[in-house]
């Protein structure tokens, strides 16, 4: 149903139903019609414009699970989204017509982590598109007003949907404590690695070295400002690199172990790629001998404003990594596209 009302306070004209891409099981993604939730006083109703496909969506589609989180009931996929506010609750403080990026992961707001501002590690938090919480691959979405971030005029809604993965990159660089003049090694030239490399450059590093086993992706990394690329399938990393920081974006333990040995004494290694529940082979004695910090990054906290500013300024090129667009009825094609065509980086669904 399309929205015809011009007065956002006239709730009788708001859509009652929405079409959505709902996952019923592994490789069973269907376009379904659902009720639009009631609009609360602190909520906004967003007409979704674009939804980025994340690796987590691909895992849910392929296997019915992502890491330890298992699909137990039909769930709408997607968490990287942008759109236009079409109505707002009385206390939302966001005007109808505002173009926004949607922050999908919200804390409870009450626990110690949330009170300290670390809502990304809230033990009671939810994330859109993470079962059982329905996601953003839908025409209309009701979210708390605190989940939306206005977009400047020079960021279109497709780029706006990429603010979420860019926020992951911003948080990774912050957790890595990247500083002006550092040499940084980014392992993995997937979408997150490409964004991390650009954010690191924007932070003032002198060198950004990007590794992967895919020459096409490495070429894109060079195009986007990597000072050096290494295909580690042909040229293993050598300990002579001596970088200040490693930001690991592959989730492959062997890649991490090799990268650790390139870090200077008292350097730092940050794990961004989704880790397996347990891994063997951590060179703990080596880390201890050289006082190398091993830290992790999970999603982001308060990173959206910085991500939006980086995209608006042109310091980060998001357009280059968007390589495919699909409508809602072809959402299944979207979540398999990076597998069927390895030249894809990020694809988006446009409900």
N, C-alpha and C positions, 0 to 999 in steps of 0.2 A: 504494500500500500504506500502511495506517495503522500507526502505532507502538503496540504494545501493552505493551511492556516498561515496568516501573517501575524497574528497576535499570539505570542507564546503563552499568554495567560488563559487562552481559550483552549482548555485541555480536551474539550469534546472533539476538536479537529485534529488532535494528535493521533498518530498511527496506533492501532491496537494490536497489529500483527506485524511480524518481521520475518523475512526469509534469512536462513542461516545455514552454514556448512557444519553439519553435526556429525561427529565420529561415533559410529555405533559399535565398532570393533576394528581389529586390524584390517586395513585395506577396504574399509566399508565407510566411506564418507559420502553423506547424502545431503542434498539441499532440502531443508525442512522448514516448515512454517511454524513459528512459535509466538506466544503472547509477548508483547512488550511489557516489561515490568512497570508497575506504578511509579510515578515520579515523586520522590520524597522532597521535603523542603530543602535539603542540602544537596540534591542531585541535579544532574543535567542530562538531557536527552540529546544524543549525538547521532547525526546522520553520518555513518561511517563512509569515508571516501577511499581509503586504501589500507590494506593489511599486509605487512611483510611476512613472508614464510621463514620461520626459524628452524634450525636443526631439531629443536624439540618437537615441532609440529611433524616433521618428517619421521622422527622416531615413533611418536604416537600412532601415526598412520601406518607405518611399516610393521610395528610389533605390538601395538596396543599398550605401550608403556614408554616412559622416558626415565631412564635410570631406575630409581626405586619407586617412582610414582606410577601406579597402574590404573588404566582405564577400567572402571567398574560399572559405569552407567554412561549412556550417551551424553557426549559433551561437545559443545561448540568449540572448534579450534581457534587459535590465533591470539597473539598478545601484542604484536607490533602494529599500532594503528593510529590513524589520524581521521579527522572529520570536521563537521561543522555543527555547532550547538544550535539546535532548533527550538529548544524550550529549556527553561531552568526553574527549579524550585524557588520558593520565596526567599530562602536564605542562601542561595547558591553563590550569588555575587558574580555571575558570569552572564553576559548578555547574549541573547539569541543572535545568531549570525557570526559569532566568534569562531574562527578557524583554530583548531586545537590539535596538539599531539596528546595522546592518552598514555598515562603512566599506569601500567597494568598491575604492578605489585604493591599492595598497600598493607601496612602493619595494622595491628589492632588499635594502636594509639594509646594503650594503657600500660603495657608491660614496661619493665625496666629498659629494655633495648629501645623501644619506641620513645620513651621519655628522654633518652640520651641522644635521640636523633638517628639511631641505627636501625631504622625500620626495615631495612633489607634483611636483617637477621632476626626479625620478630618470630618467635616460635608459634604464634597464632595467626600469622598473616596469610593472605590469600593472593593468588595471581590469576588474572584472567587467562583462560585457556589451559589452565593446569587442573586436570580433573580433581574434584568434581565441579570446579568453578567454570561456568561457560565463558567462552572467549569472545573475540572481536570480529570473527568472520561472519558478520551479520549486517543487515541494512541499517538497523537502529540499535543503539546501545544506551542503557541507563547506567551511569557511573556517578560516584560522589564527585562533587565539584573540585575537591582537592586532588583528583586524579587527572585533571586536564590542565594543559599548559598552552596559553595563546601562542600562535605562530605569527611571526612578522610577515609582512606582505611579500617579501622576496623568497619565502620558502613555500613551495607548492605542497599540495597534500600528499603526493607520493613521497617526496623527500621528508615530509612531516611524519610519515609512518616509520621512517628510518631513524627518527630521534631515539627510539628505544634501543636499538643495537648500538647507536653512537653513544648513548649514556653508559652502556656496558663498557665501551672502550674508554670513556672518560674516567669511570670509576677504576678500571684496571690500571690506568696510568697514575691515578692518585694513590692507589694502594701500593703501586710499585715505587712510590716516592721518586719519580723521575724528576731530575733537576737540569737546569741550564748547563749545557756543555757535556752531558753524559753521552756515552756510547750505549745504545740499546739494541738488544737482539730480540726480535719478535719471531717466535716459532709458529708457523702456520699462516698461509696467505689466503685463508678463507675470508668471508666478509668481516668477521670480528678482527682478525689479524690485520686486514687492510685498514680498518678504521683505527685500530690501536696505533699502527705505524704513523698514520696522519696526525693523530692527537699527540703522539710523542714529538713529532716534528714541531707542532704548534707550541709545545711546552719548551722548546728551545734546545733540544738535543743536537749534538753536532753530527752524529751518525745514527742511522737506523738500518740495521741489517735484518733482512727478512728471509726466512727459510721455508721451503716446501718441497714437495716432490712433483709438483705440477708446474711445468714451464709456462703455461698460459697465465696462471695466477701470479707467478713471479714476475712476468712481464707487466701485468697490471700494477703490481707493487712498485716496480721501478717507475712506471708512468705516474704513480701517485706520490712519488718523492722518496722512495727507499734509496739510500745511498749505495747499497750493495745487496744483491740477492744471491742465495746459494741453494742449488738443488741438492739436497742432502741424500737423494737417491743415488747421485753420481759422485758427490764430493762430501764425505762425512765431515762434521764439524771438528775443527782442531782446537786444542787448548790455547793456541797462540792468539785467539781473538781478543781475550781479556776485555770483556765488556763490563760496564758498570751495572747494568740491569738486564735481566731476562724476563720477558712477558710471554708465558706459554699459552698458546691458543689452540693446540691440536687435540688435547686430552689423550695423547699417546704416551704412556709412561716412559718408553725407551727414548722418546724425543726429549722429555724433561731431563732424564738422567744425563744424556749427552750435553744438553745445554748448561746444566749446572757447572760442568767442568770448564766452561768458557768464562765464568764470572770471576772478577778480581776479588782478592781478599776483602772481606767486609762489604761485598756487593749484596744484591738482593735479587731473588727469583720469585716471581708472582705467578701463581697458577690461576688461569682464567678458564681454559677449556674444562668442560664438566668431567670431574674426576670419577673414576670407578670407586665403588664402596671401599675396596681394599686393594692395595698394590704392593708388590714386592720389588726390591731392588733399589730402594732409596739409599743413596750414598751418604748416610748420616754422619759417618766419621769424617768424610771429606768436608761436609758442611760445617761440622764442629771445628775441624782443624783450621779452617780459614774464616770462621765466624761469618759465614754467608747466611743471610736471613732467607727463610723459605716462608712465604706468606700466600694467602689465598684471596680471591675476590669473588663475591657472590652478588650478582645483579648490580645494584647501585643504590646510593642514597643521596638525595639532593643534587643529582647530576644533570637533570633535565635542563635547567637554565643555562648551564655551561655548554651542553650539547647544542642547544638551540643557537646560542651565540656563535659557536664555532661554525655551524652550518650557514648561518646568516652572513657571517663575515667572509665566507669562501675559504677559510683556513682548512676546512675538510670538504672534500669533493664526494658527496653522496651519490649524485646522479650517475657517476661512472660505475658504481657497483650494482645499480639496478638494471638487470638484464632481461627481465621478462614481466609481462602483465597478463593476468587472466581474470575473467569475470567469475562471479560467484558459482555459477553452474559448472565451471571447470576448475573448482578448487582442488579436486583430486589430481588433476594434471599439474597444478601449481606445486603441490607438495612433493611430487615425484620429479619435477623438471630438473632440479640440480643433479639427480641421479641419472636420468636418461640422457641429459646433455651436460657433461662436465664443464662446459664453458660458462654455464650459468654461475652467477655469484648470488645476487638476491633477486627473488621474484616476488611480485606483489599480487594480491587479489583485490579487485576493485568492485565491491558490492554495489 
